[in-house]
Amino acid sequence: MNTDDGISPLRIAVVLAAVLLAWMARPASAMTFSNAMLPDGTRYVVARGPVVEGDSVRLRAALQSADRDAFGNKLIALDSPGGSIVEAFALVDVMDRERVSTLVRRGDSCASACAQILFLSGLHRIVEPGGRIGFHSCHDARDRTRSTLCNELIAQNAAARGTPYTSIVSFVHLTAPTQVRWLDATEAELWGFLRRPPAANRAQEAGVDPKWM
């Protein structure tokens, strides 16, 4: 499935791989996938750990056991420091095919490729109070300099999925590759990084705790 601007996640991944872009060396451990259940009994996937090659295959299998919500979407909860941007876009391709919303739960963190690619590619996106998302610039693995191309492709992907372009650009272009700018749930919403389901929006406007709906 292509993003609204016609740039597919896999096509972006190929471009990035061709110029040898990366945020970090490939970690030894892979992302793990498990199942959890919402209060209403809806099963969803919990993804923990760094993003490495092969995770897209494992996510595709894990999502088979997840239920669809009232909007026809499946849900994945993210707790990851980031990792391979090429594999992150491969994960997005799976998410697009399965129609996936994203969640960062209380006490969990989603940074780098997790926040800037995976989280912002969710159809609906929520950070619970006590959760956080982290942003920074990506770099060219050849000389570890800031990569404008990488940052721009990430910004375009996020903007095509409803994130304000100026918001994502403010973080990926202005935060150094070696630093992380963390946002809590309130800050993430103020910058336009969240996209609540309609029912949750109505609950928030009415002063009701907007749990995942």
N, C-alpha and C positions, 0 to 999 in steps of 0.2 A: 504494500500500500504506500503510495507516495504522500509526502507532506503537501500541504495546500499550495506551496510555491513550486511544486514539480520536482523538488530535490528529494530523492529517496534516501533513507538512512544508509542502505548498503552502498549507494553511489557515493555518498559522503565518505563512508569508511574507506572505499577504494582510493579516493583522492588523498585522504590523510595517510594511508599506508604508503602510497606512492612517494610522498615526501618525507616519510619516516618520522612522523610526528607522534609524540607520546607525552604523557604527564609523568609517568613513573616507570621504573623497571618492573617487569612482570613479577608479581609475588609468587611465592611457592604454593600457597593454598588457594583453592578455588572458592567461588561463592557457593554457599549451601542453600538449599531450598527445602522448606518444611511447610506444614499446613497449620493453620489456626482457624478460629471460628469467631465471628461477630456475635454479639448478644442475640441477634435474631436467628442464629443458626447458619448464616451464610459462611461457607468455607472460602478462605483466601490463602494466598501464598506469602510466606515470609522469606525474603532474600537477605542473607547476611554474608559479609566478607567481601574481599576485593574482587573486582571484575577481571576475569582472565579468559583466555581462549577456551571455547567449548561451553561457556555458560549459557549461550543462547539455545543450545541443544537441550541442556538440562532444564532451562526455564520452560521450553515448549512442553516437555514431559510433565513438569510440575503443574502447569496450568490446566492440565486435563482433569485434575481433581478439584479445581476451584469452581465455585458456583457463580452464576451471573446475578447481578443485583437488579433492582427495579428498572434500571436504565439499559440493561442488556450488557453490562460491562463486568469483567472480572477485576479483582483487586490484588495488588501486590504491595506488601509493606517492605520498605527499604531500610537497611541498616548497613552501610558500606562506606569505606574510605575512598572509593573510586577505583581506578585501575586503567585497563586498556580502553582507549577511546574507540578503537576499531571494533572491539567486541561489544562495547556499550551500544554502538549503533546497530550491531547485529541483534542485540537484545531488543532494541526499539522496533526492529522489523517484526520480531515475534509479537511484541506488545501490540503493534498495529493490527496484525492479522487476527489476534485474539480479542481485541478491544479491551484494553487494560487501563484502569485508574490506579493512581499511586498514592501511597500513604507513608508518612514518617511518624511512627508511634512515639508516645511519651517515653523519654529516656533514650531514644535511638538517634543516630546521626547519619546523615547522607551527604557526602562531600564530593567535590571534584566531578568526575564523570558520572557519579551516582546522581548528584544534584542537577548539574548543568545539562545532562543528556537524558538519563533515565527518568528522574522525577518530573522534569518539565515536559516529558513526552506523554505523560498520563492524560487520559481524557478528562478525568476529574483529579484534583490534586489537593491533598490536605496534609498539613503538619499539625499534629496534636500539641497542646500545651506541654512543654517539657521536651519536645523533639526539636531538632535543628537541622538546617541545611547549610552547606558551606560552598563558597565559590572562590575561584582564582583563575588566573590566566594559564593557558596551556603553553607548552614550549616545544621547540624543535629539538628532538633527541640528538641531532648531530652536533649541536653546539650549545644547547640548553638556553637559547635566547627565546624571548617572547615570540609566539607565532601569531601574527595577525590573521593569516589564512585560517588556521584552526579555530581561533576565537570567532571569526566571522561566520564560519560554517555552523558552529554551535549556536550562535545568536540567531541565524536564519532558521535553524531547525526549531528553536524555542519560539520564535516569533510566529512561525507558521502554525503553531499549536496554541496560540492565544496568549503567550507571554509578551508584555510590552517590550518592544525592541530596545528602547532606551534603558530599561531596567537591566536586562541581561548584559547589554554592552557595558554598562557602568561597572559591572563586577568583573567580567572576563577580560576587559581591556585594561582596567585600572588597578586590579589587584595583582601583585607580583606572583610569578609561578611558585615561589617558595613560601607564600603566605596563604592563609585561608580566611576569608571573611565570613563569619558565622552569622546566621539569621535565625531568630526564634520564630515561633508561629505568628506572633503579632507583626514582627518586621517583615516576614515573608509575605504576609497578606498586604501590608502597606505598599510593598514594591510590585505587587501584582503577580507574584509567583504562584499563588493558590488559585484554584478553580473549583469551588464547591459545587456539589450537586444542587439543583434548584430547591429541593426540600430542605437542605441544610441552610441555604441562604435565607429561606423564609423563617426557619427556626431562629437563626441568629437575629434577624430583624425584630422578631417577637420577644427577644430576650431569653430564649431557651438555649441551653447548652447544645451546640450543633455537632453532635456525634456523627460518625459516618452513617449516612442514610442511603 
